[in-house]
Amino acid sequence: MSEPKPNTNAPSRRAFLAAGGLATCGLAATALARRAFLPTAKVFIAKNQRYDGPLATTIRDGLTACGLTPTQFRGKRVLLKPNMVEPTRLIPHMTTHPAVIIAAAEVFRGWGAKVTVGEAPGHVRDTEMALVESGVAEALSDARLDFADLNYEEARWFANRGRVSPLKGIYFPRSICEADFVVSIPKMKTHHWVGITCSMKNLYGTLPGIKYGWPKNVLHHNGIPETVVDINATLPRTLSIVDGIDCMEGDGPILGSVKRMGLVLVGTNLPAVDATAARIMSLRPDRVSYLQLAADRLGPIAEDRITQRGERWQDLVSPFQILDQPHLTPLRADGELVS
Amino acid sequence: MNINRTCIERLRRTDRCGYSAHGVWAAEPTALACLALMHSGEHAAAQNFSTQLADVQLSDGAVPTQAEGDSPSWTTSLAILAWLAIDGFEENIDRAIAWTLQAHGKTIPRNSEIGHDTTLLGWSWAANTHAWMEPTCMFVVALKAAGMRDHERTQDGLKLVTDRLLSTGGCNFGSTVVLGQATLPQVQSTGLAMLALAGEVNTDPRVQLSLRYLEENLNPHTTTGSLCYGLIGLTAHNRRPRNADALVQAALERELTREPSAYKLALMALASSPDLSWLPQRPEVAQA
């Protein structure tokens, strides 16, 4: 057997190094190109906020800082979606404060939009009770704002654009279907199953109980993080205004304790807003299941792709207590536990 | 103002029952309106609504919440009640009961995170999901009215209803303790639970605590749906408050300042009754 001849076509060391350099450059360029196409977003944060303060000014500033202009809303239908999951007067920090809803309505009305407030309370069939207990009924009446009971409206089926859960499609109530903008107005809270509930999870309350039940158990059985992403992917254009003034820590979203933060967050990209809220709460957004799934699919959650407007989140971090449960402890960046 | 007459007059002029004055047709308000109208001797109007329910009944016997397809069918329970109250729907009732007996909630192995017994069947809001308090109560009430109190599904349902009562009284949508924390009671679901448990020998102290919870939480500011279910629950246990009529009167006056829905008109008519004579009752059927 003769020895194998040297491969004269083999590249020289110099050529190899040159090719390697080109390949490295190519990879780097590809990575840069990919990165250039990854989503970015702006999130506005205001501190020292009070329910009896000039919230409309704050919200207007926030929306403007995130690149929105009044002309975008002229003649448009805006649906404000607060959080009224299971209201009781005994726990006012469970639900979105009426002052934030009314201030948001004032801004969008001032910009020429037709504003409706809508909610499909997740745990109670008596929506009127949810409105009264949360204080929202009286506030809406004073402000002459219409309310849409999303639990019982006629619903239309839409193909699931997220396709993360097994759901083929999602029913949305008429008021959601007709809205040009759905504005999530959540309370900033911990959540005993998924760690944090904010803008994205709040939109569970856009789905009608008449189709999904009380609780909306169809969603739970198809995966909470997966269906959070699917709902957000399938809705019309969404914005976020977070009531981070009196928040909830510990056993949220219903039975936790009040945590006073004095914050309002505003953004046009909900994963970015929620990731920022998580950082302020000292939770790791990259470990929150639905934010992991939403990352780069629906928006950025990485810090370096979220442009901060207003206050810096780093200056506002105040760890929220979370339950000492194995499914929650990995979310802690620096949070205290509560047992 | 006569509460019942006011509600019935308005229901009689309605041809489509929804959850809001201009809302889409829905089975629950239609069935409740049918019961209220029959109780007031308005046979023709009740017949009309019973026929509407029959028109949407599916081939498998289920009656969906709304007229369009692919809706959940917990409202089959209420359709059974409506049809039991009026002659001529025996075949619909039989098919609805057959569907009811094969429908059930999805059980889950017991775990330390959830306080209630997740292995009890009961009934769910939607297919392939866990059983919850209100749909289970509605099916229990319907099966008892159909003379099937002793059926094993009814008895299992009653077990679930008792299991889901909170230790301090009352119940919510059907969770008792989650991750070690007791949940909060709600008036509407507690009222319905008390209706389901009416007539049962049940020495569980949570039943009495739940009745007391209702008594302490019905007042002139209680919203209409919760108030009506709360009163019906108390009435079912002969604990109807002395100011019951005044409470419904206040609710009706509030409702008349806006356009009342058929749903709330029917509930107020039923809650204004001093007894449960509006609830149909077939003789007990011997169970094999």
Boltz contact constraints between the chains, C-beta under 6 A:
constraints:
  - contact:
      token1: [A, 123]
      token2: [B, 173]
      max_distance: 6.0
  - contact:
      token1: [A, 124]
      token2: [B, 186]
      max_distance: 6.0
  - contact:
      token1: [A, 125]
      token2: [B, 188]
      max_distance: 6.0
  - contact:
      token1: [A, 126]
      token2: [B, 188]
      max_distance: 6.0
  - contact:
      token1: [A, 126]
      token2: [B, 223]
      max_distance: 6.0
  - contact:
      token1: [A, 126]
      token2: [B, 225]
      max_distance: 6.0
  - contact:
      token1: [A, 126]
      token2: [B, 226]
      max_distance: 6.0
  - contact:
      token1: [A, 128]
      token2: [B, 223]
      max_distance: 6.0
  - contact:
      token1: [A, 129]
      token2: [B, 223]
      max_distance: 6.0
  - contact:
      token1: [A, 129]
      token2: [B, 226]
      max_distance: 6.0
  - contact:
      token1: [A, 132]
      token2: [B, 223]
      max_distance: 6.0
  - contact:
      token1: [A, 152]
      token2: [B, 19]
      max_distance: 6.0
  - contact:
      token1: [A, 154]
      token2: [B, 24]
      max_distance: 6.0
  - contact:
      token1: [A, 192]
      token2: [B, 179]
      max_distance: 6.0
  - contact:
      token1: [A, 210]
      token2: [B, 65]
      max_distance: 6.0
  - contact:
      token1: [A, 213]
      token2: [B, 125]
      max_distance: 6.0
  - contact:
      token1: [A, 213]
      token2: [B, 126]
      max_distance: 6.0
  - contact:
      token1: [A, 214]
      token2: [B, 173]
      max_distance: 6.0
  - contact:
      token1: [A, 215]
      token2: [B, 173]
      max_distance: 6.0
  - contact:
      token1: [A, 217]
      token2: [B, 129]
      max_distance: 6.0
  - contact:
      token1: [A, 217]
      token2: [B, 130]
      max_distance: 6.0
  - contact:
      token1: [A, 218]
      token2: [B, 126]
      max_distance: 6.0
  - contact:
      token1: [A, 218]
      token2: [B, 129]
      max_distance: 6.0
  - contact:
      token1: [A, 221]
      token2: [B, 129]
      max_distance: 6.0
  - contact:
      token1: [A, 251]
      token2: [B, 181]
      max_distance: 6.0
  - contact:
      token1: [A, 255]
      token2: [B, 181]
      max_distance: 6.0
